[in-house]
Structure formats: C-alpha cells, structure tokens
Amino acid sequence: MRAVTYYKYGAPDVLRIEEVQTPDPGDKDVLVRIHAALVTATDATFRAGTPFLARMFTGPIKPKAKTLGGEFAGEVVAVGKDVTRFTVGDQVFADTGPALGAHAEYVCVPEDGALAVMPAGLDYAQVVAVLDGVLTALPFLRDNAHLREGQEILISGAAGSVGRAAVQIAKHFGARVTGVCSTAKLELVKSLGADEVVDYTKEDFTRAGRTYDVVFDAAGKSSFSRSRRVLNSGGVYLSTVPSPGILLQSFWTRKFGDKRAVIAFTGLRPTTDKAEDLRFLTQITEAGQMRPAIDGRYPLAEAAEAHRRVESGRRQGSVLLTMEHNGN
Ligand SMILES: NC(=O)c1ccc[n+]([C@@H]2O[C@H](COP(=O)([O-])OP(=O)(O)OC[C@H]3O[C@@H](n4cnc5c(N)ncnc54)[C@H](OP(=O)(O)O)[C@@H]3O)[C@@H](O)[C@H]2O)c1
C-alpha cells in the first residue's frame, strides 16, 4: 500500500510517499481501507517536532512512528478471528490515538479501540470533517464544564478544529454561544450556529463587559487571570493548552474561590470512552446537529501541500487526505 512517511523532523517537504507493507490484522483487529483522513494542527506539530515538548510523544531525536494521522473514515476489508462487533463491508470512522498511521491507504485498529460505524447520510470526507475536534471538545464541555441548557458560553478559537466542534456541541447542549475568531472566519463560525461572534483582531472579549458561565479557550491564547472577570459566579474557564499558570490555577481553584480554571488532556482518555463519544457523535450527526466544514481535499501525493495549508492559518474548515482505491 502507499503511505505518507517521514524520517526526520522539519518542514512539510520531509514527507514522502512510499510503498510499505499493508498491515495484517491481529485476532482482535479490523483492517480498514481508508477513504479520508484528517490532517490536523497536531499532525503538523508532530511533523515539525516543535515545540520540543511534542517530541515527548513522537521521539526526542527522530520520529518513532513513520506515518502520521489519527482520525479517518473507511471500509472494513478484513477482520481478525476473534472480532465480533465489526464485519467486512462496514463503513467505519475511528481515531488511531497514539499509534497514528492513518495517512495511508490501509490501517489496522483494535475492535475495542476508538472505532464506530459511520453516521448515515454522510460520505467518508464529510464524516471525517464532523469528527474533527470532537474527541477534544466533547469531554471539555460535557465532563469538565458540565455545560447545561440555557448557559452562556464563550468559545475562543471558534474557527479551529476544536472550536468548530465546540460551537456545535454547545448548541446541542442548549447553550447560548459566543464564538471568537478572526475577521475572515466570522461567517464560518456563524454558519456553525454561534449566536454571537467576536472578532479578536478588533475586540478583546475580556474587556467587552459581557459575562459567561463558561469560557472555553480552544486556542490557548487567553489566560484565566484575564478571563475570570467575565466569568459569572460559579463559572468555569477551560483551556486546551498547558502552561505553568493554568496547571497551578486548576489545582488552586479546585480548593478555593467560586470560579474554576481547568486544563484537561483529552488524548489520554481510555479508548472505550472515545468509542462511546463516536457513537454519541453518530447520534447527533444523524439528528442534523453537526455540519461538516471542509476547507480542502488532497490526494496522498499532495500530503505536503495539505500540511502547508494547515500551517497557513487560512483554512476555513477541515483539511483532508482522500485516498483513491483503483478498481475498489
Ligand atoms: N488539551 C488537549 O487535550 C488538547 C487536545 C487537542 C488539541 N489541543 C490543543 O488545542 C489547540 C487548538 O487545536 P486546534 O486543532 O483547534 O487548532 P487549529 O485548528 O489550528 O485552530 C487554532 C485556532 O486558533 C485561533 N487563534 C489564533 N490566535 C487567536 C487569538 N489571539 N484569539 C483567539 N483565537 C485565536 C485561530 O483562529 P483564526 O483562524 O480565526 O485566526 C485558529 O482557528 C492546539 O494548541 C492543540 O495543541 C489540546
């Protein structure tokens, strides 16, 4: 099969297209023919090897995994002898988690991994686009903010992967949503259901005089110290990006004060929880509450171009690799 590989950290041109061995499913694995996979900010970080902290996951000197890619959709083409929940021909979507490997024509996933049958009515690319950011946004809003109907939430970074998912999930929970993004993305964020939008290039939400029950900084560009003044009593500030400040504040505010700061690491959750979230996503997508926003589709051979687009800061939605399977 063909796969996008890399052997050293660097700019997008370190990526190659290679013929590699198609993986063999173990007894509890399914082999999936991939039709679409996301290229995310995390893929770009893992490829570049910067910030250096990222190499804790990918290897200090050179990358351990040769193929990037986590979230994908495709068709089951073989199953191990002990697999009971999936069968050849199932259309599935999944997150390979730390194993990566989805920027390829085929991948093996354990049947009890983050794997589920696709929502009906969407094609492979659309399914991958609705999955973009969900496995982060959902645990932040549901498990950490306990977001409820009628609450006011501000989502900063609302045009990014995590932010776009957060806007739609917050609407599903019945919250009133204010999305913060740059000028060019205001329409995109409105189209996903935000009730209000704030252009961060023109206005600082911490100085606008409005207050919220939840502030979710999906981009990690604000701080709890500045945002606490716009939190209602009992309010929660969430950040996706670790810093010494938020780590300390999250420990401190658990014990003292009536406003909480929270940092979570959603990638480290058990795969059984992620699989449950995929099934939840299927339900709300089939109910018409998640809308795919696709910026661009690139063949495997143009993976470097896809990485450049992700790094450009201009994308309006998900960047995808789409695989052609001749004769299939
Ligand atoms: N803690 C966790 O478990 C976890 C899990 C996944 C991801 N993350 C982290 O979450 C962050 C976001 O990930 P992502 O995939 O959503 O990235 P992304 O798709 O690249 O989106 C980042 C967004 O940040 C926005 N932004 C830049 N400067 C801003 C500012 N000053 N104010 C408000 N927004 C600003 C950009 O908005 P415009 O496009 O409008 O300029 C962009 O859309 C990354 O740092 C990632 O490492 C954490």
The ligand as an SDF file (V2000), in Angstrom:
LIG
                    3D

 48 52  0  0  0  0  0  0  0  0999 V2000
   -5.5000   19.5200   25.8860 N   0  0  0  0  0  0  0  0  0  0  0  0
   -5.8590   18.6540   24.9500 C   0  0  0  0  0  0  0  0  0  0  0  0
   -6.2530   17.5390   25.2470 O   0  0  0  0  0  0  0  0  0  0  0  0
   -5.7770   19.0420   23.5000 C   0  0  0  0  0  0  0  0  0  0  0  0
   -6.2990   18.1950   22.5250 C   0  0  0  0  0  0  0  0  0  0  0  0
   -6.2670   18.6160   21.1960 C   0  0  0  0  0  0  0  0  0  0  0  0
   -5.7130   19.8440   20.8650 C   0  0  0  0  0  0  0  0  0  0  0  0
   -5.1670   20.6100   21.8560 N   0  0  0  0  0  0  0  0  0  0  0  0
   -4.5850   21.9260   21.5380 C   0  0  0  0  0  0  0  0  0  0  0  0
   -5.6730   22.7900   21.2430 O   0  0  0  0  0  0  0  0  0  0  0  0
   -5.1880   23.8460   20.4260 C   0  0  0  0  0  0  0  0  0  0  0  0
   -6.1660   24.0810   19.2920 C   0  0  0  0  0  0  0  0  0  0  0  0
   -6.1760   22.9580   18.4510 O   0  0  0  0  0  0  0  0  0  0  0  0
   -6.9390   23.0090   17.0590 P   0  0  0  0  0  0  0  0  0  0  0  0
   -6.7450   21.6690   16.4520 O   0  0  0  0  0  0  0  0  0  0  0  0
   -8.3150   23.5340   17.2220 O   0  0  0  0  0  0  0  0  0  0  0  0
   -6.0340   24.0770   16.2600 O   0  0  0  0  0  0  0  0  0  0  0  0
   -6.3940   24.8470   14.9250 P   0  0  0  0  0  0  0  0  0  0  0  0
   -7.4080   24.1040   14.1370 O   0  0  0  0  0  0  0  0  0  0  0  0
   -5.0990   25.1880   14.2890 O   0  0  0  0  0  0  0  0  0  0  0  0
   -7.1030   26.1810   15.4330 O   0  0  0  0  0  0  0  0  0  0  0  0
   -6.4190   27.1640   16.1470 C   0  0  0  0  0  0  0  0  0  0  0  0
   -7.2840   28.4220   16.1230 C   0  0  0  0  0  0  0  0  0  0  0  0
   -6.6490   29.3800   16.9940 O   0  0  0  0  0  0  0  0  0  0  0  0
   -7.2200   30.5840   16.6370 C   0  0  0  0  0  0  0  0  0  0  0  0
   -6.4800   31.7400   17.1690 N   0  0  0  0  0  0  0  0  0  0  0  0
   -5.2120   32.1380   16.8700 C   0  0  0  0  0  0  0  0  0  0  0  0
   -4.9180   33.2600   17.5790 N   0  0  0  0  0  0  0  0  0  0  0  0
   -6.0290   33.5540   18.3220 C   0  0  0  0  0  0  0  0  0  0  0  0
   -6.3350   34.5670   19.2610 C   0  0  0  0  0  0  0  0  0  0  0  0
   -5.4580   35.5100   19.5920 N   0  0  0  0  0  0  0  0  0  0  0  0
   -7.5800   34.5640   19.8370 N   0  0  0  0  0  0  0  0  0  0  0  0
   -8.4690   33.6180   19.5180 C   0  0  0  0  0  0  0  0  0  0  0  0
   -8.2280   32.6080   18.6500 N   0  0  0  0  0  0  0  0  0  0  0  0
   -7.0220   32.5960   18.0570 C   0  0  0  0  0  0  0  0  0  0  0  0
   -7.2100   30.5930   15.1190 C   0  0  0  0  0  0  0  0  0  0  0  0
   -8.3270   31.3790   14.7800 O   0  0  0  0  0  0  0  0  0  0  0  0
   -8.4800   32.1420   13.3850 P   0  0  0  0  0  0  0  0  0  0  0  0
   -8.4040   31.0310   12.3820 O   0  0  0  0  0  0  0  0  0  0  0  0
   -9.8050   32.7780   13.4780 O   0  0  0  0  0  0  0  0  0  0  0  0
   -7.3060   33.0930   13.2820 O   0  0  0  0  0  0  0  0  0  0  0  0
   -7.3760   29.0940   14.7710 C   0  0  0  0  0  0  0  0  0  0  0  0
   -8.6210   28.8380   14.1560 O   0  0  0  0  0  0  0  0  0  0  0  0
   -3.7970   23.4380   19.9530 C   0  0  0  0  0  0  0  0  0  0  0  0
   -2.8310   24.1790   20.6740 O   0  0  0  0  0  0  0  0  0  0  0  0
   -3.7120   21.9630   20.3160 C   0  0  0  0  0  0  0  0  0  0  0  0
   -2.3830   21.5670   20.6090 O   0  0  0  0  0  0  0  0  0  0  0  0
   -5.1970   20.2440   23.1540 C   0  0  0  0  0  0  0  0  0  0  0  0
  1  2  1  0
  2  3  2  0
  2  4  1  0
  4  5  1  0
  4 48  2  0
  5  6  2  0
  6  7  1  0
  7  8  2  0
  8  9  1  0
  8 48  1  0
  9 10  1  0
  9 46  1  0
 10 11  1  0
 11 12  1  0
 11 44  1  0
 12 13  1  0
 13 14  1  0
 14 15  2  0
 14 16  1  0
 14 17  1  0
 17 18  1  0
 18 19  2  0
 18 20  1  0
 18 21  1  0
 21 22  1  0
 22 23  1  0
 23 24  1  0
 23 42  1  0
 24 25  1  0
 25 26  1  0
 25 36  1  0
 26 27  1  0
 26 35  1  0
 27 28  2  0
 28 29  1  0
 29 30  1  0
 29 35  2  0
 30 31  1  0
 30 32  2  0
 32 33  1  0
 33 34  2  0
 34 35  1  0
 36 37  1  0
 36 42  1  0
 37 38  1  0
 38 39  2  0
 38 40  1  0
 38 41  1  0
 42 43  1  0
 44 45  1  0
 44 46  1  0
 46 47  1  0
M  CHG  2   8   1  16  -1
M  END
$$$$
